[in-house]
Amino acid sequence: MEQAGEEGAGPVGSSWNSWGEQIIQPVYGAVVIFKTGHVGFYLDTYSDGTLKILHGNWSNKITVSNKFDPVNANQISTYRFH
């Protein structure tokens, strides 16, 4: 976020719950907060309804969710956008 010129909310996932505005439908680039506290960025929704999320810190790498590592909407606590 800092490299993009935005002020982030910090390293703890739950701190993002007050960042920006809560939105109901995700848009490209929205911050996605998982129910587990994990945080990522929304990219798109796949044709099967799973979410395409850019996220990191799982297995020490940055990944984009896919059919082999699906993210379902029921795993998401909230979407935030600034």
PDB file of N, CA, C and O in Angstrom:
ATOM      1  N   MET A   1       0.829  -1.177   0.000  1.00  0.00           N
ATOM      2  CA  MET A   1       0.000   0.000   0.000  1.00  0.00           C
ATOM      3  C   MET A   1       0.877   1.247   0.000  1.00  0.00           C
ATOM      4  O   MET A   1       0.596   2.215  -0.706  1.00  0.00           O
ATOM      5  N   GLU A   2       1.925   1.214   0.785  1.00  0.00           N
ATOM      6  CA  GLU A   2       2.805   2.377   0.848  1.00  0.00           C
ATOM      7  C   GLU A   2       3.427   2.657  -0.503  1.00  0.00           C
ATOM      8  O   GLU A   2       3.532   3.816  -0.904  1.00  0.00           O
ATOM      9  N   GLN A   3       3.843   1.616  -1.217  1.00  0.00           N
ATOM     10  CA  GLN A   3       4.449   1.808  -2.527  1.00  0.00           C
ATOM     11  C   GLN A   3       3.465   2.390  -3.530  1.00  0.00           C
ATOM     12  O   GLN A   3       3.868   3.039  -4.495  1.00  0.00           O
ATOM     13  N   ALA A   4       2.176   2.160  -3.305  1.00  0.00           N
ATOM     14  CA  ALA A   4       1.142   2.707  -4.180  1.00  0.00           C
ATOM     15  C   ALA A   4       0.696   4.102  -3.732  1.00  0.00           C
ATOM     16  O   ALA A   4      -0.189   4.701  -4.344  1.00  0.00           O
ATOM     17  N   GLY A   5       1.306   4.612  -2.672  1.00  0.00           N
ATOM     18  CA  GLY A   5       0.962   5.933  -2.188  1.00  0.00           C
ATOM     19  C   GLY A   5      -0.250   5.968  -1.280  1.00  0.00           C
ATOM     20  O   GLY A   5      -0.801   7.035  -1.007  1.00  0.00           O
ATOM     21  N   GLU A   6      -0.665   4.804  -0.814  1.00  0.00           N
ATOM     22  CA  GLU A   6      -1.819   4.722   0.089  1.00  0.00           C
ATOM     23  C   GLU A   6      -1.342   4.417   1.500  1.00  0.00           C
ATOM     24  O   GLU A   6      -0.341   3.728   1.696  1.00  0.00           O
ATOM     25  N   GLU A   7      -2.053   4.927   2.457  1.00  0.00           N
ATOM     26  CA  GLU A   7      -1.756   4.591   3.843  1.00  0.00           C
ATOM     27  C   GLU A   7      -2.492   3.307   4.180  1.00  0.00           C
ATOM     28  O   GLU A   7      -3.715   3.234   4.056  1.00  0.00           O
ATOM     29  N   GLY A   8      -1.759   2.312   4.600  1.00  0.00           N
ATOM     30  CA  GLY A   8      -2.368   1.043   4.965  1.00  0.00           C
ATOM     31  C   GLY A   8      -2.864   1.067   6.391  1.00  0.00           C
ATOM     32  O   GLY A   8      -2.895   2.110   7.043  1.00  0.00           O
ATOM     33  N   ALA A   9      -3.253  -0.109   6.863  1.00  0.00           N
ATOM     34  CA  ALA A   9      -3.795  -0.191   8.218  1.00  0.00           C
ATOM     35  C   ALA A   9      -2.873  -0.937   9.159  1.00  0.00           C
ATOM     36  O   ALA A   9      -3.147  -1.004  10.358  1.00  0.00           O
ATOM     37  N   GLY A  10      -1.801  -1.491   8.656  1.00  0.00           N
ATOM     38  CA  GLY A  10      -0.863  -2.183   9.525  1.00  0.00           C
ATOM     39  C   GLY A  10      -0.753  -3.660   9.203  1.00  0.00           C
ATOM     40  O   GLY A  10      -1.460  -4.174   8.336  1.00  0.00           O
ATOM     41  N   PRO A  11       0.141  -4.340   9.910  1.00  0.00           N
ATOM     42  CA  PRO A  11       0.433  -5.731   9.611  1.00  0.00           C
ATOM     43  C   PRO A  11      -0.589  -6.741  10.144  1.00  0.00           C
ATOM     44  O   PRO A  11      -0.583  -7.898   9.724  1.00  0.00           O
ATOM     45  N   VAL A  12      -1.451  -6.327  11.047  1.00  0.00           N
ATOM     46  CA  VAL A  12      -2.435  -7.252  11.619  1.00  0.00           C
ATOM     47  C   VAL A  12      -3.710  -7.192  10.781  1.00  0.00           C
ATOM     48  O   VAL A  12      -4.270  -6.116  10.571  1.00  0.00           O
ATOM     49  N   GLY A  13      -4.165  -8.347  10.304  1.00  0.00           N
ATOM     50  CA  GLY A  13      -5.318  -8.404   9.417  1.00  0.00           C
ATOM     51  C   GLY A  13      -6.544  -7.685   9.933  1.00  0.00           C
ATOM     52  O   GLY A  13      -7.203  -6.973   9.175  1.00  0.00           O
ATOM     53  N   SER A  14      -6.862  -7.851  11.189  1.00  0.00           N
ATOM     54  CA  SER A  14      -8.075  -7.244  11.734  1.00  0.00           C
ATOM     55  C   SER A  14      -8.018  -5.716  11.740  1.00  0.00           C
ATOM     56  O   SER A  14      -9.059  -5.064  11.809  1.00  0.00           O
ATOM     57  N   SER A  15      -6.820  -5.140  11.670  1.00  0.00           N
ATOM     58  CA  SER A  15      -6.709  -3.683  11.659  1.00  0.00           C
ATOM     59  C   SER A  15      -7.269  -3.093  10.361  1.00  0.00           C
ATOM     60  O   SER A  15      -7.546  -1.895  10.299  1.00  0.00           O
ATOM     61  N   TRP A  16      -7.438  -3.918   9.330  1.00  0.00           N
ATOM     62  CA  TRP A  16      -7.980  -3.447   8.059  1.00  0.00           C
ATOM     63  C   TRP A  16      -9.497  -3.290   8.102  1.00  0.00           C
ATOM     64  O   TRP A  16     -10.082  -2.743   7.168  1.00  0.00           O
ATOM     65  N   ASN A  17     -10.141  -3.759   9.166  1.00  0.00           N
ATOM     66  CA  ASN A  17     -11.596  -3.665   9.267  1.00  0.00           C
ATOM     67  C   ASN A  17     -12.106  -2.234   9.318  1.00  0.00           C
ATOM     68  O   ASN A  17     -13.288  -2.000   9.067  1.00  0.00           O
ATOM     69  N   SER A  18     -11.256  -1.278   9.632  1.00  0.00           N
ATOM     70  CA  SER A  18     -11.683   0.118   9.673  1.00  0.00           C
ATOM     71  C   SER A  18     -11.046   0.954   8.564  1.00  0.00           C
ATOM     72  O   SER A  18     -11.219   2.173   8.535  1.00  0.00           O
ATOM     73  N   TRP A  19     -10.318   0.320   7.662  1.00  0.00           N
ATOM     74  CA  TRP A  19      -9.668   1.030   6.561  1.00  0.00           C
ATOM     75  C   TRP A  19     -10.683   1.299   5.453  1.00  0.00           C
ATOM     76  O   TRP A  19     -11.491   0.428   5.131  1.00  0.00           O
ATOM     77  N   GLY A  20     -10.652   2.471   4.881  1.00  0.00           N
ATOM     78  CA  GLY A  20     -11.521   2.784   3.748  1.00  0.00           C
ATOM     79  C   GLY A  20     -12.995   2.642   4.090  1.00  0.00           C
ATOM     80  O   GLY A  20     -13.412   2.852   5.229  1.00  0.00           O
ATOM     81  N   GLU A  21     -13.774   2.280   3.075  1.00  0.00           N
ATOM     82  CA  GLU A  21     -15.209   2.099   3.230  1.00  0.00           C
ATOM     83  C   GLU A  21     -15.561   0.630   2.993  1.00  0.00           C
ATOM     84  O   GLU A  21     -14.980  -0.022   2.125  1.00  0.00           O
ATOM     85  N   GLN A  22     -16.502   0.122   3.760  1.00  0.00           N
ATOM     86  CA  GLN A  22     -16.976  -1.238   3.519  1.00  0.00           C
ATOM     87  C   GLN A  22     -17.850  -1.227   2.274  1.00  0.00           C
ATOM     88  O   GLN A  22     -18.689  -0.341   2.107  1.00  0.00           O
ATOM     89  N   ILE A  23     -17.655  -2.214   1.395  1.00  0.00           N
ATOM     90  CA  ILE A  23     -18.486  -2.353   0.209  1.00  0.00           C
ATOM     91  C   ILE A  23     -19.087  -3.746   0.208  1.00  0.00           C
ATOM     92  O   ILE A  23     -18.506  -4.679   0.763  1.00  0.00           O
ATOM     93  N   ILE A  24     -20.237  -3.886  -0.408  1.00  0.00           N
ATOM     94  CA  ILE A  24     -20.931  -5.169  -0.438  1.00  0.00           C
ATOM     95  C   ILE A  24     -20.429  -6.029  -1.591  1.00  0.00           C
ATOM     96  O   ILE A  24     -20.106  -7.201  -1.402  1.00  0.00           O
ATOM     97  N   GLN A  25     -20.364  -5.450  -2.779  1.00  0.00           N
ATOM     98  CA  GLN A  25     -19.866  -6.158  -3.959  1.00  0.00           C
ATOM     99  C   GLN A  25     -18.409  -5.768  -4.183  1.00  0.00           C
ATOM    100  O   GLN A  25     -18.088  -4.582  -4.261  1.00  0.00           O
ATOM    101  N   PRO A  26     -17.530  -6.756  -4.286  1.00  0.00           N
ATOM    102  CA  PRO A  26     -16.116  -6.414  -4.468  1.00  0.00           C
ATOM    103  C   PRO A  26     -15.843  -5.801  -5.840  1.00  0.00           C
ATOM    104  O   PRO A  26     -16.499  -6.131  -6.828  1.00  0.00           O
ATOM    105  N   VAL A  27     -14.878  -4.916  -5.874  1.00  0.00           N
ATOM    106  CA  VAL A  27     -14.403  -4.314  -7.115  1.00  0.00           C
ATOM    107  C   VAL A  27     -12.900  -4.569  -7.209  1.00  0.00           C
ATOM    108  O   VAL A  27     -12.235  -4.813  -6.202  1.00  0.00           O
ATOM    109  N   TYR A  28     -12.386  -4.509  -8.416  1.00  0.00           N
ATOM    110  CA  TYR A  28     -10.964  -4.748  -8.647  1.00  0.00           C
ATOM    111  C   TYR A  28     -10.120  -3.889  -7.707  1.00  0.00           C
ATOM    112  O   TYR A  28     -10.293  -2.671  -7.641  1.00  0.00           O
ATOM    113  N   GLY A  29      -9.213  -4.529  -6.986  1.00  0.00           N
ATOM    114  CA  GLY A  29      -8.314  -3.826  -6.093  1.00  0.00           C
ATOM    115  C   GLY A  29      -8.821  -3.670  -4.670  1.00  0.00           C
ATOM    116  O   GLY A  29      -8.091  -3.185  -3.806  1.00  0.00           O
ATOM    117  N   ALA A  30     -10.061  -4.075  -4.411  1.00  0.00           N
ATOM    118  CA  ALA A  30     -10.600  -3.948  -3.055  1.00  0.00           C
ATOM    119  C   ALA A  30      -9.803  -4.824  -2.090  1.00  0.00           C
ATOM    120  O   ALA A  30      -9.324  -5.898  -2.454  1.00  0.00           O
ATOM    121  N   VAL A  31      -9.674  -4.353  -0.877  1.00  0.00           N
ATOM    122  CA  VAL A  31      -9.044  -5.146   0.179  1.00  0.00           C
ATOM    123  C   VAL A  31     -10.063  -6.188   0.629  1.00  0.00           C
ATOM    124  O   VAL A  31     -11.210  -5.865   0.936  1.00  0.00           O
ATOM    125  N   VAL A  32      -9.626  -7.435   0.663  1.00  0.00           N
ATOM    126  CA  VAL A  32     -10.475  -8.553   1.065  1.00  0.00           C
ATOM    127  C   VAL A  32      -9.983  -9.028   2.429  1.00  0.00           C
ATOM    128  O   VAL A  32      -8.811  -9.370   2.588  1.00  0.00           O
ATOM    129  N   ILE A  33     -10.878  -9.048   3.406  1.00  0.00           N
ATOM    130  CA  ILE A  33     -10.501  -9.509   4.735  1.00  0.00           C
ATOM    131  C   ILE A  33     -11.200 -10.842   4.980  1.00  0.00           C
ATOM    132  O   ILE A  33     -12.428 -10.918   5.030  1.00  0.00           O
ATOM    133  N   PHE A  34     -10.406 -11.874   5.129  1.00  0.00           N
ATOM    134  CA  PHE A  34     -10.927 -13.205   5.386  1.00  0.00           C
ATOM    135  C   PHE A  34     -11.421 -13.299   6.825  1.00  0.00           C
ATOM    136  O   PHE A  34     -10.993 -12.530   7.686  1.00  0.00           O
ATOM    137  N   LYS A  35     -12.309 -14.227   7.079  1.00  0.00           N
ATOM    138  CA  LYS A  35     -12.793 -14.462   8.444  1.00  0.00           C
ATOM    139  C   LYS A  35     -11.660 -14.871   9.375  1.00  0.00           C
ATOM    140  O   LYS A  35     -11.758 -14.682  10.587  1.00  0.00           O
ATOM    141  N   THR A  36     -10.588 -15.429   8.824  1.00  0.00           N
ATOM    142  CA  THR A  36      -9.432 -15.836   9.621  1.00  0.00           C
ATOM    143  C   THR A  36      -8.532 -14.658   9.971  1.00  0.00           C
ATOM    144  O   THR A  36      -7.615 -14.801  10.780  1.00  0.00           O
ATOM    145  N   GLY A  37      -8.788 -13.471   9.358  1.00  0.00           N
ATOM    146  CA  GLY A  37      -7.937 -12.309   9.572  1.00  0.00           C
ATOM    147  C   GLY A  37      -6.934 -12.102   8.456  1.00  0.00           C
ATOM    148  O   GLY A  37      -6.283 -11.059   8.397  1.00  0.00           O
ATOM    149  N   HIS A  38      -6.796 -13.080   7.567  1.00  0.00           N
ATOM    150  CA  HIS A  38      -5.909 -12.959   6.415  1.00  0.00           C
ATOM    151  C   HIS A  38      -6.435 -11.842   5.514  1.00  0.00           C
ATOM    152  O   HIS A  38      -7.642 -11.600   5.476  1.00  0.00           O
ATOM    153  N   VAL A  39      -5.552 -11.160   4.791  1.00  0.00           N
ATOM    154  CA  VAL A  39      -5.935 -10.037   3.936  1.00  0.00           C
ATOM    155  C   VAL A  39      -5.364 -10.240   2.543  1.00  0.00           C
ATOM    156  O   VAL A  39      -4.253 -10.748   2.390  1.00  0.00           O
ATOM    157  N   GLY A  40      -6.115  -9.847   1.536  1.00  0.00           N
ATOM    158  CA  GLY A  40      -5.655  -9.913   0.158  1.00  0.00           C
ATOM    159  C   GLY A  40      -6.316  -8.817  -0.666  1.00  0.00           C
ATOM    160  O   GLY A  40      -6.969  -7.926  -0.122  1.00  0.00           O
ATOM    161  N   PHE A  41      -6.141  -8.892  -1.983  1.00  0.00           N
ATOM    162  CA  PHE A  41      -6.744  -7.932  -2.902  1.00  0.00           C
ATOM    163  C   PHE A  41      -7.636  -8.675  -3.888  1.00  0.00           C
ATOM    164  O   PHE A  41      -7.233  -9.692  -4.453  1.00  0.00           O
ATOM    165  N   TYR A  42      -8.835  -8.172  -4.093  1.00  0.00           N
ATOM    166  CA  TYR A  42      -9.773  -8.778  -5.034  1.00  0.00           C
ATOM    167  C   TYR A  42      -9.339  -8.451  -6.457  1.00  0.00           C
ATOM    168  O   TYR A  42      -9.055  -7.298  -6.784  1.00  0.00           O
ATOM    169  N   LEU A  43      -9.291  -9.487  -7.304  1.00  0.00           N
ATOM    170  CA  LEU A  43      -8.974  -9.292  -8.711  1.00  0.00           C
ATOM    171  C   LEU A  43     -10.176  -9.541  -9.610  1.00  0.00           C
ATOM    172  O   LEU A  43     -10.428  -8.781 -10.545  1.00  0.00           O
ATOM    173  N   ASP A  44     -10.927 -10.625  -9.320  1.00  0.00           N
ATOM    174  CA  ASP A  44     -12.028 -11.005 -10.206  1.00  0.00           C
ATOM    175  C   ASP A  44     -12.792 -12.165  -9.572  1.00  0.00           C
ATOM    176  O   ASP A  44     -12.412 -12.665  -8.513  1.00  0.00           O
ATOM    177  N   THR A  45     -13.855 -12.582 -10.220  1.00  0.00           N
ATOM    178  CA  THR A  45     -14.587 -13.775  -9.820  1.00  0.00           C
ATOM    179  C   THR A  45     -14.524 -14.748 -10.987  1.00  0.00           C
ATOM    180  O   THR A  45     -14.848 -14.388 -12.119  1.00  0.00           O
ATOM    181  N   TYR A  46     -14.110 -15.971 -10.715  1.00  0.00           N
ATOM    182  CA  TYR A  46     -14.045 -17.003 -11.742  1.00  0.00           C
ATOM    183  C   TYR A  46     -15.451 -17.446 -12.138  1.00  0.00           C
ATOM    184  O   TYR A  46     -16.407 -17.195 -11.404  1.00  0.00           O
ATOM    185  N   SER A  47     -15.585 -18.096 -13.280  1.00  0.00           N
ATOM    186  CA  SER A  47     -16.894 -18.540 -13.778  1.00  0.00           C
ATOM    187  C   SER A  47     -17.594 -19.509 -12.829  1.00  0.00           C
ATOM    188  O   SER A  47     -18.819 -19.628 -12.865  1.00  0.00           O
ATOM    189  N   ASP A  48     -16.829 -20.206 -11.976  1.00  0.00           N
ATOM    190  CA  ASP A  48     -17.445 -21.135 -11.025  1.00  0.00           C
ATOM    191  C   ASP A  48     -17.865 -20.439  -9.721  1.00  0.00           C
ATOM    192  O   ASP A  48     -18.338 -21.096  -8.794  1.00  0.00           O
ATOM    193  N   GLY A  49     -17.693 -19.114  -9.651  1.00  0.00           N
ATOM    194  CA  GLY A  49     -18.106 -18.350  -8.475  1.00  0.00           C
ATOM    195  C   GLY A  49     -17.030 -18.165  -7.424  1.00  0.00           C
ATOM    196  O   GLY A  49     -17.215 -17.384  -6.491  1.00  0.00           O
ATOM    197  N   THR A  50     -15.894 -18.872  -7.551  1.00  0.00           N
ATOM    198  CA  THR A  50     -14.814 -18.653  -6.596  1.00  0.00           C
ATOM    199  C   THR A  50     -14.116 -17.335  -6.926  1.00  0.00           C
ATOM    200  O   THR A  50     -14.204 -16.825  -8.043  1.00  0.00           O
ATOM    201  N   LEU A  51     -13.428 -16.806  -5.934  1.00  0.00           N
ATOM    202  CA  LEU A  51     -12.830 -15.481  -6.060  1.00  0.00           C
ATOM    203  C   LEU A  51     -11.362 -15.558  -6.463  1.00  0.00           C
ATOM    204  O   LEU A  51     -10.621 -16.428  -6.006  1.00  0.00           O
ATOM    205  N   LYS A  52     -10.968 -14.653  -7.307  1.00  0.00           N
ATOM    206  CA  LYS A  52      -9.565 -14.519  -7.706  1.00  0.00           C
ATOM    207  C   LYS A  52      -8.954 -13.458  -6.799  1.00  0.00           C
ATOM    208  O   LYS A  52      -9.213 -12.265  -6.961  1.00  0.00           O
ATOM    209  N   ILE A  53      -8.141 -13.903  -5.843  1.00  0.00           N
ATOM    210  CA  ILE A  53      -7.572 -13.030  -4.825  1.00  0.00           C
ATOM    211  C   ILE A  53      -6.048 -13.064  -4.894  1.00  0.00           C
ATOM    212  O   ILE A  53      -5.451 -14.140  -4.937  1.00  0.00           O
ATOM    213  N   LEU A  54      -5.426 -11.904  -4.904  1.00  0.00           N
ATOM    214  CA  LEU A  54      -3.973 -11.789  -4.785  1.00  0.00           C
ATOM    215  C   LEU A  54      -3.673 -11.722  -3.300  1.00  0.00           C
ATOM    216  O   LEU A  54      -4.141 -10.819  -2.606  1.00  0.00           O
ATOM    217  N   HIS A  55      -2.903 -12.663  -2.818  1.00  0.00           N
ATOM    218  CA  HIS A  55      -2.587 -12.668  -1.387  1.00  0.00           C
ATOM    219  C   HIS A  55      -1.216 -13.279  -1.165  1.00  0.00           C
ATOM    220  O   HIS A  55      -0.678 -13.965  -2.035  1.00  0.00           O
ATOM    221  N   GLY A  56      -0.666 -13.027  -0.008  1.00  0.00           N
ATOM    222  CA  GLY A  56       0.663 -13.526   0.299  1.00  0.00           C
ATOM    223  C   GLY A  56       0.735 -14.025   1.721  1.00  0.00           C
ATOM    224  O   GLY A  56      -0.260 -14.067   2.444  1.00  0.00           O
ATOM    225  N   ASN A  57       1.937 -14.402   2.101  1.00  0.00           N
ATOM    226  CA  ASN A  57       2.209 -14.861   3.455  1.00  0.00           C
ATOM    227  C   ASN A  57       1.686 -16.260   3.754  1.00  0.00           C
ATOM    228  O   ASN A  57       1.782 -16.714   4.894  1.00  0.00           O
ATOM    229  N   TRP A  58       1.142 -16.945   2.773  1.00  0.00           N
ATOM    230  CA  TRP A  58       0.784 -18.349   2.921  1.00  0.00           C
ATOM    231  C   TRP A  58       1.885 -19.115   2.228  1.00  0.00           C
ATOM    232  O   TRP A  58       2.129 -18.898   1.041  1.00  0.00           O
ATOM    233  N   SER A  59       2.547 -19.991   2.922  1.00  0.00           N
ATOM    234  CA  SER A  59       3.685 -20.750   2.390  1.00  0.00           C
ATOM    235  C   SER A  59       4.809 -19.829   1.950  1.00  0.00           C
ATOM    236  O   SER A  59       5.596 -20.178   1.070  1.00  0.00           O
ATOM    237  N   ASN A  60       4.888 -18.643   2.566  1.00  0.00           N
ATOM    238  CA  ASN A  60       5.982 -17.704   2.311  1.00  0.00           C
ATOM    239  C   ASN A  60       6.064 -17.256   0.858  1.00  0.00           C
ATOM    240  O   ASN A  60       7.162 -17.078   0.329  1.00  0.00           O
ATOM    241  N   LYS A  61       4.922 -17.071   0.205  1.00  0.00           N
ATOM    242  CA  LYS A  61       4.934 -16.628  -1.182  1.00  0.00           C
ATOM    243  C   LYS A  61       3.696 -15.798  -1.485  1.00  0.00           C
ATOM    244  O   LYS A  61       2.720 -15.812  -0.735  1.00  0.00           O
ATOM    245  N   ILE A  62       3.753 -15.083  -2.588  1.00  0.00           N
ATOM    246  CA  ILE A  62       2.607 -14.323  -3.075  1.00  0.00           C
ATOM    247  C   ILE A  62       1.927 -15.189  -4.126  1.00  0.00           C
ATOM    248  O   ILE A  62       2.580 -15.725  -5.021  1.00  0.00           O
ATOM    249  N   THR A  63       0.606 -15.320  -4.011  1.00  0.00           N
ATOM    250  CA  THR A  63      -0.124 -16.176  -4.940  1.00  0.00           C
ATOM    251  C   THR A  63      -1.414 -15.494  -5.387  1.00  0.00           C
ATOM    252  O   THR A  63      -1.865 -14.511  -4.799  1.00  0.00           O
ATOM    253  N   VAL A  64      -1.984 -16.053  -6.443  1.00  0.00           N
ATOM    254  CA  VAL A  64      -3.323 -15.689  -6.895  1.00  0.00           C
ATOM    255  C   VAL A  64      -4.150 -16.955  -6.764  1.00  0.00           C
ATOM    256  O   VAL A  64      -3.786 -18.003  -7.298  1.00  0.00           O
ATOM    257  N   SER A  65      -5.266 -16.855  -6.051  1.00  0.00           N
ATOM    258  CA  SER A  65      -6.095 -18.037  -5.855  1.00  0.00           C
ATOM    259  C   SER A  65      -6.591 -18.554  -7.199  1.00  0.00           C
ATOM    260  O   SER A  65      -6.807 -17.785  -8.136  1.00  0.00           O
ATOM    261  N   ASN A  66      -6.768 -19.867  -7.279  1.00  0.00           N
ATOM    262  CA  ASN A  66      -7.211 -20.504  -8.518  1.00  0.00           C
ATOM    263  C   ASN A  66      -8.023 -21.753  -8.181  1.00  0.00           C
ATOM    264  O   ASN A  66      -8.343 -21.982  -7.015  1.00  0.00           O
ATOM    265  N   LYS A  67      -8.357 -22.556  -9.175  1.00  0.00           N
ATOM    266  CA  LYS A  67      -9.193 -23.730  -8.919  1.00  0.00           C
ATOM    267  C   LYS A  67      -8.504 -24.763  -8.035  1.00  0.00           C
ATOM    268  O   LYS A  67      -9.174 -25.609  -7.443  1.00  0.00           O
ATOM    269  N   PHE A  68      -7.192 -24.710  -7.937  1.00  0.00           N
ATOM    270  CA  PHE A  68      -6.456 -25.643  -7.079  1.00  0.00           C
ATOM    271  C   PHE A  68      -6.314 -25.106  -5.655  1.00  0.00           C
ATOM    272  O   PHE A  68      -6.011 -25.858  -4.728  1.00  0.00           O
ATOM    273  N   ASP A  69      -6.534 -23.811  -5.488  1.00  0.00           N
ATOM    274  CA  ASP A  69      -6.470 -23.133  -4.188  1.00  0.00           C
ATOM    275  C   ASP A  69      -7.640 -22.152  -4.134  1.00  0.00           C
ATOM    276  O   ASP A  69      -7.424 -20.943  -4.056  1.00  0.00           O
ATOM    277  N   PRO A  70      -8.896 -22.662  -4.176  1.00  0.00           N
ATOM    278  CA  PRO A  70     -10.035 -21.766  -4.316  1.00  0.00           C
ATOM    279  C   PRO A  70     -10.336 -20.943  -3.070  1.00  0.00           C
ATOM    280  O   PRO A  70     -10.099 -21.374  -1.941  1.00  0.00           O
ATOM    281  N   VAL A  71     -10.862 -19.754  -3.309  1.00  0.00           N
ATOM    282  CA  VAL A  71     -11.363 -18.902  -2.243  1.00  0.00           C
ATOM    283  C   VAL A  71     -12.853 -18.719  -2.520  1.00  0.00           C
ATOM    284  O   VAL A  71     -13.238 -18.255  -3.594  1.00  0.00           O
ATOM    285  N   ASN A  72     -13.674 -19.080  -1.561  1.00  0.00           N
ATOM    286  CA  ASN A  72     -15.117 -18.940  -1.684  1.00  0.00           C
ATOM    287  C   ASN A  72     -15.589 -17.711  -0.916  1.00  0.00           C
ATOM    288  O   ASN A  72     -14.969 -17.304   0.066  1.00  0.00           O
ATOM    289  N   ALA A  73     -16.689 -17.127  -1.373  1.00  0.00           N
ATOM    290  CA  ALA A  73     -17.226 -15.923  -0.744  1.00  0.00           C
ATOM    291  C   ALA A  73     -17.539 -16.140   0.734  1.00  0.00           C
ATOM    292  O   ALA A  73     -17.468 -15.196   1.521  1.00  0.00           O
ATOM    293  N   ASN A  74     -17.885 -17.369   1.125  1.00  0.00           N
ATOM    294  CA  ASN A  74     -18.208 -17.620   2.539  1.00  0.00           C
ATOM    295  C   ASN A  74     -16.976 -17.584   3.439  1.00  0.00           C
ATOM    296  O   ASN A  74     -17.108 -17.668   4.660  1.00  0.00           O
ATOM    297  N   GLN A  75     -15.790 -17.461   2.865  1.00  0.00           N
ATOM    298  CA  GLN A  75     -14.555 -17.330   3.637  1.00  0.00           C
ATOM    299  C   GLN A  75     -14.234 -15.870   3.951  1.00  0.00           C
ATOM    300  O   GLN A  75     -13.306 -15.574   4.703  1.00  0.00           O
ATOM    301  N   ILE A  76     -15.016 -14.962   3.364  1.00  0.00           N
ATOM    302  CA  ILE A  76     -14.705 -13.536   3.437  1.00  0.00           C
ATOM    303  C   ILE A  76     -15.535 -12.856   4.519  1.00  0.00           C
ATOM    304  O   ILE A  76     -16.744 -13.064   4.613  1.00  0.00           O
ATOM    305  N   SER A  77     -14.875 -12.050   5.323  1.00  0.00           N
ATOM    306  CA  SER A  77     -15.547 -11.268   6.353  1.00  0.00           C
ATOM    307  C   SER A  77     -16.102  -9.985   5.770  1.00  0.00           C
ATOM    308  O   SER A  77     -17.260  -9.637   6.004  1.00  0.00           O
ATOM    309  N   THR A  78     -15.269  -9.276   5.005  1.00  0.00           N
ATOM    310  CA  THR A  78     -15.679  -7.986   4.434  1.00  0.00           C
ATOM    311  C   THR A  78     -14.768  -7.593   3.289  1.00  0.00           C
ATOM    312  O   THR A  78     -13.654  -8.096   3.149  1.00  0.00           O
ATOM    313  N   TYR A  79     -15.270  -6.685   2.480  1.00  0.00           N
ATOM    314  CA  TYR A  79     -14.492  -6.043   1.411  1.00  0.00           C
ATOM    315  C   TYR A  79     -14.388  -4.566   1.778  1.00  0.00           C
ATOM    316  O   TYR A  79     -15.362  -3.967   2.235  1.00  0.00           O
ATOM    317  N   ARG A  80     -13.220  -3.985   1.579  1.00  0.00           N
ATOM    318  CA  ARG A  80     -13.003  -2.560   1.895  1.00  0.00           C
ATOM    319  C   ARG A  80     -12.398  -1.895   0.661  1.00  0.00           C
ATOM    320  O   ARG A  80     -11.626  -2.515  -0.071  1.00  0.00           O
ATOM    321  N   PHE A  81     -12.751  -0.642   0.436  1.00  0.00           N
ATOM    322  CA  PHE A  81     -12.227   0.093  -0.712  1.00  0.00           C
ATOM    323  C   PHE A  81     -12.031   1.545  -0.325  1.00  0.00           C
ATOM    324  O   PHE A  81     -12.802   2.105   0.454  1.00  0.00           O
ATOM    325  N   HIS A  82     -11.000   2.141  -0.873  1.00  0.00           N
ATOM    326  CA  HIS A  82     -10.677   3.541  -0.560  1.00  0.00           C
ATOM    327  C   HIS A  82     -10.697   4.360  -1.823  1.00  0.00           C
ATOM    328  O   HIS A  82     -10.451   5.565  -1.781  1.00  0.00           O
TER     329      HIS A  82
END
